[in-house]
Amino acid sequence: MPTPSLLQVEDVTVAVAGAPILEGVSLSLEPGDRLGLTGPSGLGKTSLLRVIAGLDPISGTVRLRGQAPEDLGWPAYRRRVVLISQR
């Protein structure tokens, strides 16, 4: 059985007041991978990071080493995934 990805985001959709900010976002990161999120303000970069950190509700799936945050338990997940704001 193959080793699960370090981070897997599948078909994530985030909506605010019923308006989608992100729709159908998927990505997979392996150990050692780097990913840069760039673009103008308002495109959903921070929203995606908040979703990965487990701070915002979503439609879709986020997995850390094959486990969803609920499977790990929120305290254990939050010890492994942290969002640090630039402010």
PDB file of N, CA, C and O in Angstrom, chain B, residues numbered from 101:
ATOM      1  N   MET B 101       0.841  -1.181   0.000  1.00  0.00           N
ATOM      2  CA  MET B 101       0.000   0.000   0.000  1.00  0.00           C
ATOM      3  C   MET B 101       0.891   1.251   0.000  1.00  0.00           C
ATOM      4  O   MET B 101       1.816   1.337   0.807  1.00  0.00           O
ATOM      5  N   PRO B 102       0.629   2.225  -0.893  1.00  0.00           N
ATOM      6  CA  PRO B 102       1.476   3.410  -0.956  1.00  0.00           C
ATOM      7  C   PRO B 102       1.317   4.297   0.279  1.00  0.00           C
ATOM      8  O   PRO B 102       0.265   4.318   0.919  1.00  0.00           O
ATOM      9  N   THR B 103       2.383   5.024   0.595  1.00  0.00           N
ATOM     10  CA  THR B 103       2.352   5.967   1.707  1.00  0.00           C
ATOM     11  C   THR B 103       1.467   7.159   1.330  1.00  0.00           C
ATOM     12  O   THR B 103       1.588   7.684   0.223  1.00  0.00           O
ATOM     13  N   PRO B 104       0.575   7.596   2.239  1.00  0.00           N
ATOM     14  CA  PRO B 104      -0.274   8.738   1.910  1.00  0.00           C
ATOM     15  C   PRO B 104       0.543  10.023   1.805  1.00  0.00           C
ATOM     16  O   PRO B 104       1.614  10.144   2.401  1.00  0.00           O
ATOM     17  N   SER B 105       0.030  10.965   1.048  1.00  0.00           N
ATOM     18  CA  SER B 105       0.666  12.275   0.905  1.00  0.00           C
ATOM     19  C   SER B 105       0.758  12.963   2.255  1.00  0.00           C
ATOM     20  O   SER B 105      -0.028  12.680   3.159  1.00  0.00           O
ATOM     21  N   LEU B 106       1.719  13.864   2.389  1.00  0.00           N
ATOM     22  CA  LEU B 106       1.841  14.649   3.610  1.00  0.00           C
ATOM     23  C   LEU B 106       0.573  15.472   3.828  1.00  0.00           C
ATOM     24  O   LEU B 106       0.010  15.481   4.923  1.00  0.00           O
ATOM     25  N   LEU B 107       0.129  16.164   2.775  1.00  0.00           N
ATOM     26  CA  LEU B 107      -1.088  16.976   2.850  1.00  0.00           C
ATOM     27  C   LEU B 107      -1.883  16.758   1.577  1.00  0.00           C
ATOM     28  O   LEU B 107      -1.346  16.835   0.472  1.00  0.00           O
ATOM     29  N   GLN B 108      -3.154  16.490   1.743  1.00  0.00           N
ATOM     30  CA  GLN B 108      -4.024  16.296   0.594  1.00  0.00           C
ATOM     31  C   GLN B 108      -5.285  17.130   0.792  1.00  0.00           C
ATOM     32  O   GLN B 108      -5.968  17.017   1.811  1.00  0.00           O
ATOM     33  N   VAL B 109      -5.578  17.960  -0.187  1.00  0.00           N
ATOM     34  CA  VAL B 109      -6.780  18.787  -0.201  1.00  0.00           C
ATOM     35  C   VAL B 109      -7.569  18.350  -1.428  1.00  0.00           C
ATOM     36  O   VAL B 109      -7.046  18.366  -2.543  1.00  0.00           O
ATOM     37  N   GLU B 110      -8.822  17.960  -1.228  1.00  0.00           N
ATOM     38  CA  GLU B 110      -9.612  17.421  -2.338  1.00  0.00           C
ATOM     39  C   GLU B 110     -10.944  18.144  -2.458  1.00  0.00           C
ATOM     40  O   GLU B 110     -11.745  18.166  -1.524  1.00  0.00           O
ATOM     41  N   ASP B 111     -11.163  18.727  -3.610  1.00  0.00           N
ATOM     42  CA  ASP B 111     -12.446  19.313  -3.983  1.00  0.00           C
ATOM     43  C   ASP B 111     -13.003  20.251  -2.914  1.00  0.00           C
ATOM     44  O   ASP B 111     -14.186  20.183  -2.580  1.00  0.00           O
ATOM     45  N   VAL B 112     -12.154  21.123  -2.382  1.00  0.00           N
ATOM     46  CA  VAL B 112     -12.548  22.044  -1.317  1.00  0.00           C
ATOM     47  C   VAL B 112     -13.289  23.245  -1.886  1.00  0.00           C
ATOM     48  O   VAL B 112     -12.854  23.870  -2.853  1.00  0.00           O
ATOM     49  N   THR B 113     -14.403  23.544  -1.267  1.00  0.00           N
ATOM     50  CA  THR B 113     -15.184  24.727  -1.604  1.00  0.00           C
ATOM     51  C   THR B 113     -15.425  25.510  -0.322  1.00  0.00           C
ATOM     52  O   THR B 113     -15.821  24.943   0.696  1.00  0.00           O
ATOM     53  N   VAL B 114     -15.185  26.815  -0.379  1.00  0.00           N
ATOM     54  CA  VAL B 114     -15.428  27.709   0.745  1.00  0.00           C
ATOM     55  C   VAL B 114     -16.374  28.796   0.265  1.00  0.00           C
ATOM     56  O   VAL B 114     -16.161  29.394  -0.790  1.00  0.00           O
ATOM     57  N   ALA B 115     -17.418  29.048   1.042  1.00  0.00           N
ATOM     58  CA  ALA B 115     -18.374  30.096   0.690  1.00  0.00           C
ATOM     59  C   ALA B 115     -18.546  31.032   1.881  1.00  0.00           C
ATOM     60  O   ALA B 115     -18.539  30.600   3.034  1.00  0.00           O
ATOM     61  N   VAL B 116     -18.699  32.307   1.586  1.00  0.00           N
ATOM     62  CA  VAL B 116     -18.989  33.313   2.600  1.00  0.00           C
ATOM     63  C   VAL B 116     -20.302  33.969   2.214  1.00  0.00           C
ATOM     64  O   VAL B 116     -20.448  34.486   1.107  1.00  0.00           O
ATOM     65  N   ALA B 117     -21.248  33.946   3.127  1.00  0.00           N
ATOM     66  CA  ALA B 117     -22.587  34.499   2.879  1.00  0.00           C
ATOM     67  C   ALA B 117     -23.186  33.926   1.592  1.00  0.00           C
ATOM     68  O   ALA B 117     -23.851  34.631   0.833  1.00  0.00           O
ATOM     69  N   GLY B 118     -22.936  32.637   1.365  1.00  0.00           N
ATOM     70  CA  GLY B 118     -23.494  31.967   0.200  1.00  0.00           C
ATOM     71  C   GLY B 118     -22.734  32.160  -1.097  1.00  0.00           C
ATOM     72  O   GLY B 118     -23.040  31.508  -2.096  1.00  0.00           O
ATOM     73  N   ALA B 119     -21.743  33.048  -1.099  1.00  0.00           N
ATOM     74  CA  ALA B 119     -20.948  33.298  -2.312  1.00  0.00           C
ATOM     75  C   ALA B 119     -19.646  32.499  -2.243  1.00  0.00           C
ATOM     76  O   ALA B 119     -18.886  32.651  -1.287  1.00  0.00           O
ATOM     77  N   PRO B 120     -19.372  31.643  -3.249  1.00  0.00           N
ATOM     78  CA  PRO B 120     -18.140  30.847  -3.209  1.00  0.00           C
ATOM     79  C   PRO B 120     -16.888  31.712  -3.359  1.00  0.00           C
ATOM     80  O   PRO B 120     -16.800  32.566  -4.241  1.00  0.00           O
ATOM     81  N   ILE B 121     -15.928  31.464  -2.472  1.00  0.00           N
ATOM     82  CA  ILE B 121     -14.618  32.127  -2.551  1.00  0.00           C
ATOM     83  C   ILE B 121     -13.648  31.182  -3.248  1.00  0.00           C
ATOM     84  O   ILE B 121     -12.874  31.594  -4.111  1.00  0.00           O
ATOM     85  N   LEU B 122     -13.699  29.916  -2.864  1.00  0.00           N
ATOM     86  CA  LEU B 122     -12.904  28.860  -3.489  1.00  0.00           C
ATOM     87  C   LEU B 122     -13.865  27.785  -3.945  1.00  0.00           C
ATOM     88  O   LEU B 122     -14.834  27.484  -3.248  1.00  0.00           O
ATOM     89  N   GLU B 123     -13.613  27.203  -5.100  1.00  0.00           N
ATOM     90  CA  GLU B 123     -14.487  26.160  -5.608  1.00  0.00           C
ATOM     91  C   GLU B 123     -13.671  25.031  -6.225  1.00  0.00           C
ATOM     92  O   GLU B 123     -12.912  25.250  -7.168  1.00  0.00           O
ATOM     93  N   GLY B 124     -13.831  23.828  -5.690  1.00  0.00           N
ATOM     94  CA  GLY B 124     -13.201  22.649  -6.267  1.00  0.00           C
ATOM     95  C   GLY B 124     -11.686  22.638  -6.226  1.00  0.00           C
ATOM     96  O   GLY B 124     -11.052  22.119  -7.145  1.00  0.00           O
ATOM     97  N   VAL B 125     -11.084  23.203  -5.177  1.00  0.00           N
ATOM     98  CA  VAL B 125      -9.626  23.268  -5.070  1.00  0.00           C
ATOM     99  C   VAL B 125      -9.084  21.923  -4.592  1.00  0.00           C
ATOM    100  O   VAL B 125      -9.562  21.366  -3.604  1.00  0.00           O
ATOM    101  N   SER B 126      -8.092  21.416  -5.296  1.00  0.00           N
ATOM    102  CA  SER B 126      -7.421  20.172  -4.916  1.00  0.00           C
ATOM    103  C   SER B 126      -5.914  20.354  -5.047  1.00  0.00           C
ATOM    104  O   SER B 126      -5.437  21.004  -5.978  1.00  0.00           O
ATOM    105  N   LEU B 127      -5.176  19.780  -4.117  1.00  0.00           N
ATOM    106  CA  LEU B 127      -3.715  19.788  -4.197  1.00  0.00           C
ATOM    107  C   LEU B 127      -3.186  18.671  -3.325  1.00  0.00           C
ATOM    108  O   LEU B 127      -3.875  18.185  -2.428  1.00  0.00           O
ATOM    109  N   SER B 128      -1.966  18.272  -3.596  1.00  0.00           N
ATOM    110  CA  SER B 128      -1.313  17.222  -2.830  1.00  0.00           C
ATOM    111  C   SER B 128       0.142  17.615  -2.646  1.00  0.00           C
ATOM    112  O   SER B 128       0.819  17.984  -3.606  1.00  0.00           O
ATOM    113  N   LEU B 129       0.620  17.536  -1.418  1.00  0.00           N
ATOM    114  CA  LEU B 129       2.013  17.854  -1.113  1.00  0.00           C
ATOM    115  C   LEU B 129       2.686  16.638  -0.504  1.00  0.00           C
ATOM    116  O   LEU B 129       2.128  15.977   0.372  1.00  0.00           O
ATOM    117  N   GLU B 130       3.880  16.352  -0.974  1.00  0.00           N
ATOM    118  CA  GLU B 130       4.696  15.268  -0.450  1.00  0.00           C
ATOM    119  C   GLU B 130       5.756  15.864   0.476  1.00  0.00           C
ATOM    120  O   GLU B 130       6.057  17.053   0.370  1.00  0.00           O
ATOM    121  N   PRO B 131       6.323  15.073   1.374  1.00  0.00           N
ATOM    122  CA  PRO B 131       7.399  15.593   2.222  1.00  0.00           C
ATOM    123  C   PRO B 131       8.491  16.259   1.372  1.00  0.00           C
ATOM    124  O   PRO B 131       8.944  15.688   0.379  1.00  0.00           O
ATOM    125  N   GLY B 132       8.898  17.441   1.759  1.00  0.00           N
ATOM    126  CA  GLY B 132       9.925  18.195   1.039  1.00  0.00           C
ATOM    127  C   GLY B 132       9.389  19.118  -0.033  1.00  0.00           C
ATOM    128  O   GLY B 132      10.117  19.982  -0.522  1.00  0.00           O
ATOM    129  N   ASP B 133       8.114  18.953  -0.415  1.00  0.00           N
ATOM    130  CA  ASP B 133       7.514  19.857  -1.411  1.00  0.00           C
ATOM    131  C   ASP B 133       7.348  21.246  -0.830  1.00  0.00           C
ATOM    132  O   ASP B 133       7.220  21.422   0.381  1.00  0.00           O
ATOM    133  N   ARG B 134       7.352  22.225  -1.715  1.00  0.00           N
ATOM    134  CA  ARG B 134       7.072  23.614  -1.347  1.00  0.00           C
ATOM    135  C   ARG B 134       6.006  24.137  -2.280  1.00  0.00           C
ATOM    136  O   ARG B 134       5.975  23.800  -3.464  1.00  0.00           O
ATOM    137  N   LEU B 135       5.144  24.952  -1.744  1.00  0.00           N
ATOM    138  CA  LEU B 135       4.057  25.523  -2.533  1.00  0.00           C
ATOM    139  C   LEU B 135       3.953  26.993  -2.202  1.00  0.00           C
ATOM    140  O   LEU B 135       3.922  27.370  -1.030  1.00  0.00           O
ATOM    141  N   GLY B 136       3.900  27.822  -3.225  1.00  0.00           N
ATOM    142  CA  GLY B 136       3.692  29.259  -3.034  1.00  0.00           C
ATOM    143  C   GLY B 136       2.311  29.639  -3.519  1.00  0.00           C
ATOM    144  O   GLY B 136       1.900  29.242  -4.610  1.00  0.00           O
ATOM    145  N   LEU B 137       1.594  30.403  -2.717  1.00  0.00           N
ATOM    146  CA  LEU B 137       0.287  30.924  -3.104  1.00  0.00           C
ATOM    147  C   LEU B 137       0.455  32.404  -3.403  1.00  0.00           C
ATOM    148  O   LEU B 137       0.786  33.189  -2.515  1.00  0.00           O
ATOM    149  N   THR B 138       0.228  32.782  -4.645  1.00  0.00           N
ATOM    150  CA  THR B 138       0.398  34.182  -5.025  1.00  0.00           C
ATOM    151  C   THR B 138      -0.841  34.665  -5.761  1.00  0.00           C
ATOM    152  O   THR B 138      -1.630  33.874  -6.277  1.00  0.00           O
ATOM    153  N   GLY B 139      -0.991  35.965  -5.795  1.00  0.00           N
ATOM    154  CA  GLY B 139      -2.098  36.553  -6.536  1.00  0.00           C
ATOM    155  C   GLY B 139      -2.629  37.770  -5.824  1.00  0.00           C
ATOM    156  O   GLY B 139      -2.270  38.045  -4.679  1.00  0.00           O
ATOM    157  N   PRO B 140      -3.495  38.505  -6.517  1.00  0.00           N
ATOM    158  CA  PRO B 140      -4.071  39.716  -5.933  1.00  0.00           C
ATOM    159  C   PRO B 140      -4.923  39.409  -4.700  1.00  0.00           C
ATOM    160  O   PRO B 140      -5.321  38.268  -4.465  1.00  0.00           O
ATOM    161  N   SER B 141      -5.183  40.438  -3.938  1.00  0.00           N
ATOM    162  CA  SER B 141      -6.024  40.341  -2.758  1.00  0.00           C
ATOM    163  C   SER B 141      -7.426  39.864  -3.140  1.00  0.00           C
ATOM    164  O   SER B 141      -7.968  40.250  -4.175  1.00  0.00           O
ATOM    165  N   GLY B 142      -7.996  39.023  -2.288  1.00  0.00           N
ATOM    166  CA  GLY B 142      -9.368  38.596  -2.481  1.00  0.00           C
ATOM    167  C   GLY B 142      -9.561  37.336  -3.298  1.00  0.00           C
ATOM    168  O   GLY B 142     -10.699  36.985  -3.610  1.00  0.00           O
ATOM    169  N   LEU B 143      -8.489  36.643  -3.657  1.00  0.00           N
ATOM    170  CA  LEU B 143      -8.626  35.435  -4.479  1.00  0.00           C
ATOM    171  C   LEU B 143      -8.793  34.151  -3.666  1.00  0.00           C
ATOM    172  O   LEU B 143      -9.092  33.099  -4.231  1.00  0.00           O
ATOM    173  N   GLY B 144      -8.604  34.227  -2.342  1.00  0.00           N
ATOM    174  CA  GLY B 144      -8.824  33.051  -1.506  1.00  0.00           C
ATOM    175  C   GLY B 144      -7.578  32.398  -0.945  1.00  0.00           C
ATOM    176  O   GLY B 144      -7.657  31.291  -0.412  1.00  0.00           O
ATOM    177  N   LYS B 145      -6.423  33.052  -1.050  1.00  0.00           N
ATOM    178  CA  LYS B 145      -5.182  32.456  -0.539  1.00  0.00           C
ATOM    179  C   LYS B 145      -5.279  32.199   0.961  1.00  0.00           C
ATOM    180  O   LYS B 145      -5.009  31.090   1.421  1.00  0.00           O
ATOM    181  N   THR B 146      -5.658  33.207   1.713  1.00  0.00           N
ATOM    182  CA  THR B 146      -5.779  33.055   3.164  1.00  0.00           C
ATOM    183  C   THR B 146      -6.908  32.103   3.512  1.00  0.00           C
ATOM    184  O   THR B 146      -6.793  31.333   4.466  1.00  0.00           O
ATOM    185  N   SER B 147      -7.988  32.139   2.762  1.00  0.00           N
ATOM    186  CA  SER B 147      -9.101  31.213   3.011  1.00  0.00           C
ATOM    187  C   SER B 147      -8.635  29.772   2.874  1.00  0.00           C
ATOM    188  O   SER B 147      -9.006  28.929   3.690  1.00  0.00           O
ATOM    189  N   LEU B 148      -7.831  29.473   1.863  1.00  0.00           N
ATOM    190  CA  LEU B 148      -7.304  28.123   1.688  1.00  0.00           C
ATOM    191  C   LEU B 148      -6.418  27.732   2.874  1.00  0.00           C
ATOM    192  O   LEU B 148      -6.514  26.612   3.376  1.00  0.00           O
ATOM    193  N   LEU B 149      -5.565  28.642   3.319  1.00  0.00           N
ATOM    194  CA  LEU B 149      -4.703  28.351   4.467  1.00  0.00           C
ATOM    195  C   LEU B 149      -5.525  28.140   5.738  1.00  0.00           C
ATOM    196  O   LEU B 149      -5.195  27.276   6.551  1.00  0.00           O
ATOM    197  N   ARG B 150      -6.581  28.914   5.913  1.00  0.00           N
ATOM    198  CA  ARG B 150      -7.468  28.741   7.069  1.00  0.00           C
ATOM    199  C   ARG B 150      -8.174  27.387   7.024  1.00  0.00           C
ATOM    200  O   ARG B 150      -8.378  26.753   8.059  1.00  0.00           O
ATOM    201  N   VAL B 151      -8.541  26.952   5.836  1.00  0.00           N
ATOM    202  CA  VAL B 151      -9.170  25.636   5.679  1.00  0.00           C
ATOM    203  C   VAL B 151      -8.187  24.532   6.067  1.00  0.00           C
ATOM    204  O   VAL B 151      -8.539  23.618   6.812  1.00  0.00           O
ATOM    205  N   ILE B 152      -6.965  24.618   5.566  1.00  0.00           N
ATOM    206  CA  ILE B 152      -5.947  23.609   5.883  1.00  0.00           C
ATOM    207  C   ILE B 152      -5.675  23.575   7.384  1.00  0.00           C
ATOM    208  O   ILE B 152      -5.457  22.504   7.952  1.00  0.00           O
ATOM    209  N   ALA B 153      -5.687  24.743   8.028  1.00  0.00           N
ATOM    210  CA  ALA B 153      -5.455  24.818   9.473  1.00  0.00           C
ATOM    211  C   ALA B 153      -6.674  24.380  10.282  1.00  0.00           C
ATOM    212  O   ALA B 153      -6.598  24.279  11.506  1.00  0.00           O
ATOM    213  N   GLY B 154      -7.792  24.118   9.612  1.00  0.00           N
ATOM    214  CA  GLY B 154      -8.984  23.664  10.318  1.00  0.00           C
ATOM    215  C   GLY B 154      -9.771  24.770  10.981  1.00  0.00           C
ATOM    216  O   GLY B 154     -10.549  24.514  11.900  1.00  0.00           O
ATOM    217  N   LEU B 155      -9.580  26.002  10.525  1.00  0.00           N
ATOM    218  CA  LEU B 155     -10.240  27.147  11.159  1.00  0.00           C
ATOM    219  C   LEU B 155     -11.570  27.517  10.520  1.00  0.00           C
ATOM    220  O   LEU B 155     -12.383  28.188  11.156  1.00  0.00           O
ATOM    221  N   ASP B 156     -11.817  27.104   9.292  1.00  0.00           N
ATOM    222  CA  ASP B 156     -13.047  27.466   8.594  1.00  0.00           C
ATOM    223  C   ASP B 156     -13.771  26.214   8.114  1.00  0.00           C
ATOM    224  O   ASP B 156     -13.129  25.250   7.694  1.00  0.00           O
ATOM    225  N   PRO B 157     -15.097  26.218   8.172  1.00  0.00           N
ATOM    226  CA  PRO B 157     -15.855  25.076   7.659  1.00  0.00           C
ATOM    227  C   PRO B 157     -15.775  25.012   6.139  1.00  0.00           C
ATOM    228  O   PRO B 157     -15.651  26.037   5.470  1.00  0.00           O
ATOM    229  N   ILE B 158     -15.847  23.801   5.603  1.00  0.00           N
ATOM    230  CA  ILE B 158     -15.687  23.612   4.159  1.00  0.00           C
ATOM    231  C   ILE B 158     -16.604  22.520   3.644  1.00  0.00           C
ATOM    232  O   ILE B 158     -17.222  21.769   4.399  1.00  0.00           O
ATOM    233  N   SER B 159     -16.660  22.471   2.350  1.00  0.00           N
ATOM    234  CA  SER B 159     -17.158  21.313   1.630  1.00  0.00           C
ATOM    235  C   SER B 159     -15.917  20.732   0.964  1.00  0.00           C
ATOM    236  O   SER B 159     -15.164  21.470   0.328  1.00  0.00           O
ATOM    237  N   GLY B 160     -15.691  19.455   1.092  1.00  0.00           N
ATOM    238  CA  GLY B 160     -14.490  18.828   0.547  1.00  0.00           C
ATOM    239  C   GLY B 160     -13.725  18.122   1.649  1.00  0.00           C
ATOM    240  O   GLY B 160     -14.253  17.894   2.737  1.00  0.00           O
ATOM    241  N   THR B 161     -12.476  17.776   1.362  1.00  0.00           N
ATOM    242  CA  THR B 161     -11.679  16.985   2.301  1.00  0.00           C
ATOM    243  C   THR B 161     -10.281  17.553   2.447  1.00  0.00           C
ATOM    244  O   THR B 161      -9.664  17.971   1.467  1.00  0.00           O
ATOM    245  N   VAL B 162      -9.781  17.567   3.679  1.00  0.00           N
ATOM    246  CA  VAL B 162      -8.386  17.884   3.973  1.00  0.00           C
ATOM    247  C   VAL B 162      -7.851  16.718   4.783  1.00  0.00           C
ATOM    248  O   VAL B 162      -8.464  16.289   5.761  1.00  0.00           O
ATOM    249  N   ARG B 163      -6.688  16.205   4.359  1.00  0.00           N
ATOM    250  CA  ARG B 163      -6.076  15.086   5.076  1.00  0.00           C
ATOM    251  C   ARG B 163      -4.602  15.381   5.327  1.00  0.00           C
ATOM    252  O   ARG B 163      -3.899  15.901   4.461  1.00  0.00           O
ATOM    253  N   LEU B 164      -4.158  15.041   6.517  1.00  0.00           N
ATOM    254  CA  LEU B 164      -2.760  15.144   6.896  1.00  0.00           C
ATOM    255  C   LEU B 164      -2.253  13.727   7.062  1.00  0.00           C
ATOM    256  O   LEU B 164      -2.689  13.010   7.963  1.00  0.00           O
ATOM    257  N   ARG B 165      -1.330  13.316   6.195  1.00  0.00           N
ATOM    258  CA  ARG B 165      -0.814  11.937   6.190  1.00  0.00           C
ATOM    259  C   ARG B 165      -1.945  10.911   6.179  1.00  0.00           C
ATOM    260  O   ARG B 165      -1.904   9.900   6.882  1.00  0.00           O
ATOM    261  N   GLY B 166      -2.953  11.205   5.359  1.00  0.00           N
ATOM    262  CA  GLY B 166      -4.046  10.266   5.165  1.00  0.00           C
ATOM    263  C   GLY B 166      -5.167  10.360   6.175  1.00  0.00           C
ATOM    264  O   GLY B 166      -6.171   9.659   6.050  1.00  0.00           O
ATOM    265  N   GLN B 167      -5.016  11.218   7.181  1.00  0.00           N
ATOM    266  CA  GLN B 167      -6.031  11.318   8.224  1.00  0.00           C
ATOM    267  C   GLN B 167      -6.716  12.681   8.188  1.00  0.00           C
ATOM    268  O   GLN B 167      -6.061  13.719   8.089  1.00  0.00           O
ATOM    269  N   ALA B 168      -8.050  12.660   8.269  1.00  0.00           N
ATOM    270  CA  ALA B 168      -8.812  13.896   8.367  1.00  0.00           C
ATOM    271  C   ALA B 168      -8.639  14.475   9.765  1.00  0.00           C
ATOM    272  O   ALA B 168      -8.355  13.732  10.705  1.00  0.00           O
ATOM    273  N   PRO B 169      -8.805  15.788   9.923  1.00  0.00           N
ATOM    274  CA  PRO B 169      -8.676  16.389  11.254  1.00  0.00           C
ATOM    275  C   PRO B 169      -9.553  15.695  12.304  1.00  0.00           C
ATOM    276  O   PRO B 169      -9.132  15.511  13.446  1.00  0.00           O
ATOM    277  N   GLU B 170     -10.769  15.314  11.911  1.00  0.00           N
ATOM    278  CA  GLU B 170     -11.671  14.646  12.865  1.00  0.00           C
ATOM    279  C   GLU B 170     -11.113  13.295  13.305  1.00  0.00           C
ATOM    280  O   GLU B 170     -11.323  12.875  14.443  1.00  0.00           O
ATOM    281  N   ASP B 171     -10.396  12.611  12.397  1.00  0.00           N
ATOM    282  CA  ASP B 171      -9.822  11.302  12.730  1.00  0.00           C
ATOM    283  C   ASP B 171      -8.687  11.438  13.738  1.00  0.00           C
ATOM    284  O   ASP B 171      -8.549  10.616  14.643  1.00  0.00           O
ATOM    285  N   LEU B 172      -7.877  12.483  13.575  1.00  0.00           N
ATOM    286  CA  LEU B 172      -6.764  12.722  14.492  1.00  0.00           C
ATOM    287  C   LEU B 172      -7.245  13.269  15.830  1.00  0.00           C
ATOM    288  O   LEU B 172      -6.611  13.055  16.862  1.00  0.00           O
ATOM    289  N   GLY B 173      -8.367  13.975  15.804  1.00  0.00           N
ATOM    290  CA  GLY B 173      -8.817  14.736  16.975  1.00  0.00           C
ATOM    291  C   GLY B 173      -8.293  16.147  16.828  1.00  0.00           C
ATOM    292  O   GLY B 173      -7.135  16.349  16.461  1.00  0.00           O
ATOM    293  N   TRP B 174      -9.130  17.117  17.109  1.00  0.00           N
ATOM    294  CA  TRP B 174      -8.746  18.513  16.880  1.00  0.00           C
ATOM    295  C   TRP B 174      -7.512  18.951  17.642  1.00  0.00           C
ATOM    296  O   TRP B 174      -6.675  19.640  17.060  1.00  0.00           O
ATOM    297  N   PRO B 175      -7.345  18.595  18.911  1.00  0.00           N
ATOM    298  CA  PRO B 175      -6.108  19.047  19.572  1.00  0.00           C
ATOM    299  C   PRO B 175      -4.850  18.497  18.892  1.00  0.00           C
ATOM    300  O   PRO B 175      -3.874  19.227  18.720  1.00  0.00           O
ATOM    301  N   ALA B 176      -4.865  17.228  18.509  1.00  0.00           N
ATOM    302  CA  ALA B 176      -3.687  16.629  17.857  1.00  0.00           C
ATOM    303  C   ALA B 176      -3.447  17.261  16.492  1.00  0.00           C
ATOM    304  O   ALA B 176      -2.302  17.527  16.125  1.00  0.00           O
ATOM    305  N   TYR B 177      -4.515  17.502  15.738  1.00  0.00           N
ATOM    306  CA  TYR B 177      -4.372  18.135  14.422  1.00  0.00           C
ATOM    307  C   TYR B 177      -3.812  19.544  14.564  1.00  0.00           C
ATOM    308  O   TYR B 177      -2.901  19.929  13.830  1.00  0.00           O
ATOM    309  N   ARG B 178      -4.351  20.315  15.504  1.00  0.00           N
ATOM    310  CA  ARG B 178      -3.913  21.705  15.680  1.00  0.00           C
ATOM    311  C   ARG B 178      -2.475  21.797  16.195  1.00  0.00           C
ATOM    312  O   ARG B 178      -1.829  22.830  16.022  1.00  0.00           O
ATOM    313  N   ARG B 179      -1.965  20.740  16.821  1.00  0.00           N
ATOM    314  CA  ARG B 179      -0.549  20.734  17.218  1.00  0.00           C
ATOM    315  C   ARG B 179       0.362  20.521  16.011  1.00  0.00           C
ATOM    316  O   ARG B 179       1.536  20.888  16.043  1.00  0.00           O
ATOM    317  N   ARG B 180      -0.181  19.928  14.947  1.00  0.00           N
ATOM    318  CA  ARG B 180       0.612  19.638  13.746  1.00  0.00           C
ATOM    319  C   ARG B 180       0.458  20.695  12.651  1.00  0.00           C
ATOM    320  O   ARG B 180       1.371  20.903  11.852  1.00  0.00           O
ATOM    321  N   VAL B 181      -0.688  21.355  12.616  1.00  0.00           N
ATOM    322  CA  VAL B 181      -0.981  22.333  11.567  1.00  0.00           C
ATOM    323  C   VAL B 181      -1.318  23.665  12.208  1.00  0.00           C
ATOM    324  O   VAL B 181      -2.300  23.776  12.942  1.00  0.00           O
ATOM    325  N   VAL B 182      -0.500  24.683  11.930  1.00  0.00           N
ATOM    326  CA  VAL B 182      -0.674  25.987  12.540  1.00  0.00           C
ATOM    327  C   VAL B 182      -0.657  27.049  11.462  1.00  0.00           C
ATOM    328  O   VAL B 182       0.144  26.979  10.530  1.00  0.00           O
ATOM    329  N   LEU B 183      -1.525  28.023  11.579  1.00  0.00           N
ATOM    330  CA  LEU B 183      -1.530  29.169  10.670  1.00  0.00           C
ATOM    331  C   LEU B 183      -1.005  30.363  11.442  1.00  0.00           C
ATOM    332  O   LEU B 183      -1.548  30.727  12.485  1.00  0.00           O
ATOM    333  N   ILE B 184       0.047  30.967  10.931  1.00  0.00           N
ATOM    334  CA  ILE B 184       0.623  32.157  11.558  1.00  0.00           C
ATOM    335  C   ILE B 184       0.381  33.327  10.620  1.00  0.00           C
ATOM    336  O   ILE B 184       0.881  33.355   9.496  1.00  0.00           O
ATOM    337  N   SER B 185      -0.386  34.283  11.094  1.00  0.00           N
ATOM    338  CA  SER B 185      -0.725  35.450  10.271  1.00  0.00           C
ATOM    339  C   SER B 185       0.496  36.340  10.065  1.00  0.00           C
ATOM    340  O   SER B 185       1.393  36.393  10.906  1.00  0.00           O
ATOM    341  N   GLN B 186       0.512  37.029   8.943  1.00  0.00           N
ATOM    342  CA  GLN B 186       1.637  37.916   8.664  1.00  0.00           C
ATOM    343  C   GLN B 186       1.566  39.215   9.460  1.00  0.00           C
ATOM    344  O   GLN B 186       2.532  39.977   9.495  1.00  0.00           O
ATOM    345  N   ARG B 187       0.444  39.465  10.088  1.00  0.00           N
ATOM    346  CA  ARG B 187       0.305  40.704  10.866  1.00  0.00           C
ATOM    347  C   ARG B 187       0.838  40.559  12.250  1.00  0.00           C
ATOM    348  O   ARG B 187       0.795  41.509  13.031  1.00  0.00           O
TER     349      ARG B 187
END
